[in-house]
Amino acid sequence: MSIEMTRRRFEELVSDALDTIPAELTAAMDNVVVLVADRNESDPELLGLYEGIALTERTSSYGGVLPDRISIYQDAILEICGDEDEVVREVAITVVHEVAHHFGIDEQTLHELGWG
């Protein structure tokens, strides 16, 4: 049984998680949006997804493209959490994990750093 939470409250948790990222890193984020969705259609158990071209992969020809997208999947996160404290922790981990992909950090490195 998953925990119940309004979209507004969940979005607040995502915003709070973004606020924990150091200002110098958030200032370096470029052409990226963070969105909340119910689930990923292709992989319903996925908690978050980064789609785009990481900052480390962008070249001088990068331009005129739609923003990268970080999606945080509310229903998938709520489904694995037993209470709101767990949701807060999981949202924070997921947001940091996906933002790290924007900076070019790969899955293996994130798992080694404890953000897997």
N, C-alpha and C positions, 0 to 999 in steps of 0.2 A: 504494500500500500504506500503510495507516494504522499509526501507532504503537500498541503495546499498553500498556494501563495499567489497573490495578485500580480499581474504583469508590472504594475507600477512599483510594487515593493521589490520585485526581482530586478527591475531596471535600476532602482536605487542601489542595490547590492553591487551591480555591475559598475555603476558610477563610483561607488565607494572603493571598489577594487582598483579602478583606474587611478583614483586619487592616491593610492599607496605607491604607485610607481614614481620614482624620483623625477622631479621637475625637468632636470636636464635630459632625461630620456623621453619624456612626453613631448618636450620641445623639439626633439629630433624626429619624432614620428611625422611622416610625410604622406599625404594623399591616402589616408586610411580612415575608414569609418568602423565603428563598433556597433553592432546590431544585436538585438535579442529576437530569437525565433523560437517556435515551439520545439521542433525537431529537425534534424537533417533528413531529407527524404531518402537519400541513398543509404545512409547508415544511421538508423533511429537511435542507436545507443551512444552515438558521438556526442560529447559534451560541448565541444567548441571546434571551430574550423577557421583557419586563415587561408584566404584566397587572394593571390596577388603576386606581385614581384617584390621580393624582399629588398630592403635597402641595400644590402651587400651585393645584389645582383643587378641593380639598376646601372645603366650606362648613360653616356651623354645623349643618347638618342631617346631616352625615356622622356615622354611628355605627351600631353594630349590624351591620356588614358583615363578611364574611369577609376575612381578610388579603389584601393584594396579593400577587402571586406574581412572583418573579424566577426564571426557569428557565435553567439553564446546561446546554447540550446536549453531553454528553461525546463521543459518537460523531462528531458533526459537527466538533468541535474537533480530535479526534485524527486525523480524516481529512485535515485540511489541514496538519498539522504533521509535520515530518520527524524531530524528536527532542524529548526532554523539555524542553529549554530553550525551544523554540518553544511547547510546550504551556503552560509557565509564563507566558510573555509573552501568549499569546492568551487564557488564562483571566483574567489580570489586566485586560487591555483589555476583555474581554467583561463581567466583573463591574462594573468602573467604569462602563461604558457603560449597563448596565441599571439600576444604582443611580442614575445621573444622570437617567434617565427617571422614577424615583420622585420625584426632586426637581423634575420638570417641565421638564427640559432636552430640547429637541427634537433630531431627527436632524441637521438642518442645522447647528445650533450644535455638536453633538458632533463632526461631521466637520471643522468649522472649527477646533476645539480640538485635533484630532489623535486623537480617541477614537472614530473611525468605524470 
